[in-house]
Amino acid sequence: MLTCKRMRGAVILSALLLLTGLALETLAQLTGLAIPTSHLALFAVLAAVGILALTLVASLLPGAAQRLNECQH
């Protein structure tokens, strides 16, 4: 069940994962630990995209529009 708090939390978590992935990729370019750090960065960025995609699909399900209309913007 998608609520305003869960949607906001998912978007914030996705943004944090994206920033973490970008920071890890920058760290991978600057240090000698390129391969493991690049893999962690890739997983973080893909997780961020996956969370946003799941949130989008959940918001498009029938009945979600009615719950999300009650959100205070």
Backbone as a chain_set.jsonl record, in Angstrom:
{"seq": "MLTCKRMRGAVILSALLLLTGLALETLAQLTGLAIPTSHLALFAVLAAVGILALTLVASLLPGAAQRLNECQH", "coords": {"N": [[0.844, -1.166, 0.0], [0.683, 2.091, -0.961], [1.521, 5.057, 0.495], [1.589, 8.572, 1.342], [3.807, 9.084, 2.987], [5.386, 6.81, 2.545], [5.902, 7.034, -0.191], [7.33, 9.437, -0.276], [9.496, 8.663, 1.316], [10.587, 6.636, -0.299], [11.43, 8.103, -2.527], [13.323, 9.783, -1.356], [15.135, 7.871, -0.361], [15.95, 6.773, -2.802], [17.215, 8.995, -3.959], [19.321, 9.335, -2.135], [20.695, 6.922, -2.503], [21.485, 7.277, -5.162], [23.185, 9.511, -4.944], [25.103, 8.364, -3.278], [26.085, 6.38, -4.977], [27.22, 7.98, -7.001], [29.197, 9.3, -5.506], [30.748, 7.11, -4.719], [31.647, 6.247, -7.207], [33.225, 8.402, -7.976], [35.13, 8.193, -5.959], [36.193, 5.736, -6.689], [37.518, 6.387, -9.03], [39.574, 7.903, -8.056], [41.085, 6.364, -6.313], [42.983, 3.341, -5.628], [41.315, 1.211, -5.474], [39.575, 0.444, -7.605], [37.924, -1.51, -8.954], [36.263, -2.976, -6.969], [34.967, -0.79, -5.765], [33.745, 0.47, -7.909], [31.876, -1.472, -8.588], [30.214, -1.448, -6.311], [29.256, 1.164, -6.574], [27.843, 0.959, -8.98], [25.833, -0.903, -8.226], [24.509, 0.624, -6.28], [23.491, 2.776, -7.791], [21.853, 1.382, -9.607], [20.052, 0.254, -7.798], [18.816, 2.577, -6.897], [17.479, 3.41, -9.21], [15.8, 1.205, -9.537], [14.184, 1.355, -7.223], [12.846, 3.763, -7.692], [11.458, 3.008, -10.012], [9.783, 0.952, -9.054], [8.245, 2.449, -7.287], [6.954, 4.129, -9.084], [5.41, 2.251, -10.538], [3.805, 1.295, -8.446], [2.39, 3.602, -7.857], [0.819, 3.857, -10.071], [-1.017, 1.855, -9.914], [-4.428, 0.698, -9.6], [-6.522, 2.478, -7.364], [-4.475, 3.669, -5.942], [-4.298, 6.306, -6.673], [-6.389, 7.574, -5.376], [-5.615, 7.404, -2.662], [-3.268, 8.892, -2.802], [-4.193, 11.378, -3.486], [-4.923, 12.528, -1.144], [-2.674, 13.56, -0.048], [-0.671, 16.143, 1.388], [0.688, 18.748, -0.271]], "CA": [[0.0, 0.0, 0.0], [1.501, 3.285, -1.122], [1.023, 6.243, 1.173], [2.424, 9.754, 1.114], [5.084, 8.916, 3.697], [6.189, 5.782, 1.877], [6.369, 7.559, -1.467], [8.382, 10.404, 0.044], [10.644, 7.889, 1.779], [11.19, 5.945, -1.436], [12.122, 9.089, -3.359], [14.51, 10.218, -0.614], [16.081, 6.753, -0.381], [16.493, 6.688, -4.154], [18.166, 10.096, -4.137], [20.515, 9.042, -1.335], [21.445, 5.865, -3.185], [22.098, 7.856, -6.352], [24.325, 10.315, -4.494], [26.117, 7.432, -2.799], [26.703, 5.773, -6.16], [28.086, 8.969, -7.647], [30.359, 9.512, -4.643], [31.595, 5.917, -4.81], [32.31, 6.232, -8.52], [34.298, 9.393, -7.893], [36.169, 7.592, -5.117], [36.821, 4.665, -7.463], [38.432, 6.989, -9.993], [40.687, 8.547, -7.365], [41.849, 5.434, -5.482], [43.421, 2.105, -6.264], [40.277, 0.187, -5.321], [38.636, 0.805, -8.671], [36.943, -2.528, -9.329], [35.192, -3.185, -5.98], [34.221, 0.447, -5.536], [32.887, 0.674, -9.08], [30.75, -2.395, -8.485], [29.301, -0.902, -5.302], [28.623, 2.349, -7.152], [26.863, 0.485, -9.951], [24.702, -1.478, -7.492], [23.773, 1.712, -5.629], [22.748, 3.518, -8.817], [20.789, 0.508, -10.11], [19.045, 0.153, -6.739], [18.077, 3.839, -6.909], [16.568, 3.356, -10.366], [14.802, 0.179, -9.241], [13.237, 1.868, -6.234], [11.984, 4.729, -8.377], [10.581, 2.283, -10.934], [8.755, 0.295, -8.251], [7.358, 3.492, -6.778], [6.123, 4.548, -10.209], [4.436, 1.199, -10.809], [2.855, 1.278, -7.33], [1.521, 4.779, -7.925], [-0.078, 3.695, -11.208], [-1.989, 0.806, -9.642], [-5.756, 1.216, -9.266], [-6.733, 2.776, -5.955], [-3.382, 4.463, -5.393], [-4.563, 7.722, -6.948], [-7.274, 8.088, -4.335], [-4.813, 7.586, -1.449], [-2.273, 9.934, -3.012], [-4.878, 12.672, -3.566], [-5.049, 13.048, 0.209], [-1.367, 14.082, 0.37], [-0.525, 17.601, 1.473], [1.874, 19.098, -1.049]], "C": [[0.892, 1.233, 0.0], [0.822, 4.463, -0.434], [1.968, 7.395, 0.889], [3.799, 9.597, 1.753], [5.978, 7.903, 2.995], [6.719, 6.275, 0.534], [7.505, 8.559, -1.238], [9.652, 9.685, 0.488], [11.36, 7.177, 0.641], [11.969, 6.911, -2.322], [13.393, 9.569, -2.662], [15.562, 9.116, -0.589], [16.732, 6.614, -1.751], [17.524, 7.786, -4.411], [19.448, 9.853, -3.35], [21.362, 7.943, -1.972], [22.138, 6.392, -4.436], [23.321, 8.693, -5.974], [25.46, 9.435, -3.977], [26.848, 6.778, -3.967], [27.639, 6.728, -6.876], [29.346, 9.236, -6.827], [31.311, 8.313, -4.702], [32.31, 5.841, -6.152], [33.445, 7.243, -8.57], [35.459, 8.855, -7.071], [36.91, 6.498, -5.871], [37.822, 5.23, -8.468], [39.686, 7.547, -9.333], [41.558, 7.588, -6.564], [42.242, 4.206, -6.282], [42.401, 0.984, -6.165], [39.185, 0.368, -6.369], [37.558, -0.243, -8.896], [35.888, -2.74, -8.236], [34.351, -1.931, -5.745], [33.305, 0.749, -6.705], [31.675, -0.251, -9.05], [29.738, -1.902, -7.453], [28.558, 0.319, -5.834], [27.546, 1.941, -8.149], [25.626, -0.092, -9.264], [23.873, -0.396, -6.825], [22.927, 2.478, -6.642], [21.604, 2.664, -9.373], [19.684, 0.316, -9.071], [18.193, 1.418, -6.7], [17.061, 3.851, -8.048], [15.461, 2.336, -10.113], [13.752, 0.647, -8.248], [12.306, 2.887, -6.873], [11.011, 4.04, -9.331], [9.457, 1.577, -10.179], [7.764, 1.298, -7.681], [6.428, 3.985, -7.887], [5.04, 3.522, -10.5], [3.379, 1.155, -9.706], [1.907, 2.469, -7.382], [0.541, 4.692, -9.086], [-1.138, 2.622, -10.993], [-3.348, 1.415, -9.296], [-5.912, 1.409, -7.758], [-5.648, 3.631, -5.342], [-3.639, 5.946, -5.593], [-5.433, 8.336, -5.862], [-6.501, 8.328, -3.034], [-3.826, 8.739, -1.61], [-2.905, 11.316, -3.166], [-5.018, 13.312, -2.206], [-3.737, 13.632, 0.733], [-1.409, 15.611, 0.429], [0.775, 17.97, 0.785], [2.476, 20.37, -0.549]], "O": [[1.753, 1.389, 0.866], [-0.314, 4.814, -0.752], [3.017, 7.216, 0.271], [4.821, 9.927, 1.151], [7.184, 8.114, 2.865], [7.852, 5.971, 0.161], [8.521, 8.522, -1.932], [10.754, 10.055, 0.084], [12.589, 7.117, 0.614], [13.047, 6.575, -2.813], [14.426, 9.742, -3.309], [16.748, 9.388, -0.775], [17.933, 6.364, -1.847], [18.573, 7.539, -5.004], [20.541, 10.134, -3.842], [22.591, 8.02, -1.98], [23.263, 5.992, -4.734], [24.369, 8.592, -6.612], [26.634, 9.724, -4.208], [28.071, 6.638, -3.949], [28.723, 6.338, -7.309], [30.434, 9.381, -7.384], [32.53, 8.482, -4.732], [33.462, 5.412, -6.216], [34.502, 6.972, -9.14], [36.623, 9.032, -7.43], [38.122, 6.346, -5.712], [38.857, 4.616, -8.726], [40.735, 7.652, -9.968], [42.665, 7.955, -6.17], [41.883, 4.056, -7.45], [42.613, -0.092, -6.725], [38.002, 0.435, -6.036], [36.384, 0.106, -9.018], [34.699, -2.688, -8.548], [33.139, -2.027, -5.548], [32.192, 1.237, -6.506], [30.576, 0.144, -9.441], [28.532, -1.937, -7.701], [27.367, 0.487, -5.573], [26.457, 2.515, -8.159], [24.499, 0.194, -9.67], [22.646, -0.491, -6.805], [21.768, 2.791, -6.371], [20.503, 3.172, -9.586], [18.509, 0.226, -9.427], [16.981, 1.343, -6.492], [15.915, 4.26, -7.861], [14.302, 2.588, -10.445], [12.565, 0.367, -8.415], [11.102, 2.871, -6.618], [9.857, 4.454, -9.441], [8.306, 1.6, -10.615], [6.569, 1.015, -7.603], [5.246, 4.23, -7.646], [3.878, 3.881, -10.689], [2.192, 0.997, -9.991], [0.745, 2.354, -6.993], [-0.473, 5.389, -9.084], [-2.059, 2.492, -11.8], [-3.415, 2.521, -8.76], [-5.468, 0.569, -6.975], [-5.878, 4.264, -4.312], [-3.236, 6.761, -4.762], [-5.233, 9.488, -5.475], [-6.708, 9.346, -2.373], [-3.576, 9.48, -0.66], [-2.221, 12.326, -2.994], [-5.214, 14.524, -2.115], [-3.697, 14.148, 1.85], [-2.083, 16.27, -0.364], [1.849, 17.549, 1.215], [3.487, 20.827, -1.083]]}, "num_chains": 1, "name": "protein.A"}
